[in-house]
Amino acid sequence: MSASELVWFKSSYSGTQGDSCLEVAFAVQAVHVRDSKDLTRPAFAVGREGWARFVQHAGDR
């Protein structure tokens, strides 16, 4: 699935001034992540289990 076919959501932790914009898109096998300020950079994908561990760890901080 290409990045243009995904439905992207901005992180609730992104800055209100548009200076810290992380977007994610959920697919069946992976979670895709990109920097919305620079769409020329490729998005990357992580498995759903890896994403869940990352979110849990970030929430523990």
Order of alpha helices (4+ residues) and beta strands (2+ residues): beta-beta-beta-beta-alpha
